[in-house]
């Protein structure tokens, strides 16, 4: 496997039409490319500056998506450089965005935000617009992409006051037949379960409100009591995220962590408290879900 480009590829067939979810290895950062059964393409983030050119564009071309074909949508889960820094580079490489560029609606400012806004404005879709909670993107053959949270607003009418940019992250659910995939960028899970899981964070608990809303009996139930198939592990496996409620209600068969080189030396991600105690269900006092199969884009720096 080419560690520079390829991470994880998931294909779910329903009849003859296939949903593809590609994890692109951008090291410390995030980038996921989705291709629907009808060919609709969505790029969820593109890593740090330099990774759009160095990792994302080569991977898209290696997968048969060339600049002339463009993209239908881009989504910036939140406005930190390790998630949006490479998006302008993808556009500047010739990938026009035809339908919409979405962001989380925060007022964050940085050079990365400015570059992203400038590049997006040159596409057919135009400048980024706020992702509408509850809206869907049709991916073909019944596959759908639903915005379930953004900037503290939650599908079904819920709301959690947030101030941390990570907690302002967009959350989405992709469904195709009986298949479910949940992605929420760097969304926070609070630390109320710390005594059991060993997690500790100053971020708010948004995860619990989001997963309760879409679970059976919630304000907008979308998933079954049996849980989901694939979970994107929030915030690169940081202690800030993946709380006991998130794990117990998602009950993922597979959990994927986007992590790797480039993280600050003190981060040590993914954290063992998340991988072992939560995802591998070793905190038996509060984790009742079965262990997930954990896949990482790189080994990361799992110490402490």
C-alpha positions, 0 to 999 in steps of 0.5 A, a space after each residue: 500500500 502506498 502510505 503517501 496516497 492511499 489509506 482506506 477504501 470502502 465500497 458498498 454495493 446495492 445492485 450494480 451501483 456502488 457507493 465509495 468512501 475514500 480516506 486520503 492520507 494527509 498525515 495530521 489532518 483530514 480528507 475524505 472523498 465520497 463518490 455516490 452511485 450516480 457519480 456525485 462527488 463530495 470532498 470532505 476537507 483536504 488537510 493542511 496547506 501543501 496536502 491538497 497539492 501533495 496528497 489529495 490531487 494525486 490521489 483523486 487523479 490516481 482514482 480516475 477523477 481528473 481536474 476536467 471532471 471537477 467536483 460537485 461539492 466540497 465541505 469544510 467541517 470546521 475552519 482549522 488549517 489541518 482541515 481546510 488548508 489544502 482545499 484551495 490547492 485542489 481548486 487551484 489545480 483545476 477542480 471546479 466545484 459545480 454545485 456548492 461549497 459548504 462551511 460551518 458558519 463560524 466567524 473564524 479568521 486565518 490565512 487558511 480561511 481567507 485562501 479557502 474563501 478566495 479559491 471557492 469564489 472562483 468556482 461555479 458554486 461560488 463562495 462557501 455557504 453555511 451547511 443547512 442542518 437537515 438538508 440532504 444531498 442525493 447520491 443516487 440509487 437511494 443513497 443520501 447524505 444528510 447534514 445532522 449538525 453544524 455550529 451547535 444546531 442539531 437535526 430535530 431542533 436541538 441546540 448546544 451553545 458552542 464557542 470552540 471551533 472544533 465544537 462548531 464542526 459539521 456532522 453528516 450521515 451517509 446512508 445507502 440501503 442498510 449501510 450507515 457512515 457517520 462523520 463529524 470532523 473534530 466534534 467534541 464529547 465533553 468529559 463527563 465519562 472521564 472517570 470511566 474512560 480516562 478521557 479529559 477535555 475542555 470541549 463541550 459535549 455535542 456528541 451526546 446530543 447529536 447521536 441521541 437525536 438520530 437514534 431510535 426515540 430521538 428527535 429525528 431518528 435515522 439509525 437503528 438500535 443496531 448502530 452503524 457500519 463505519 464511524 469516522 473517529 472525531 478529532 483524530 482520536 483526541 481525548 476531546 471526542 468519542 465519548 461513551 454515549 457516542 460509542 454505545 449508540 453508534 455501535 460501529 463495526 469499523 472506526 477510522 482515524 485520520 491521524 499521522 505525521 505533522 501533529 504537535 509533539 504533545 498531542 500524542 494522537 490517537 490517545 490510548 484512552 480513546 482507542 483502547 478504552 472506548 473503541 476497543 470497549 475495554 472500559 467495561 463499566 461504561 462501554 456496552 457496545 462491542 469492540 470496533 475494528 479500528 483502522 488508522 491512516 498512519 500509526 500516529 503517536 499513541 503514547 501516554 
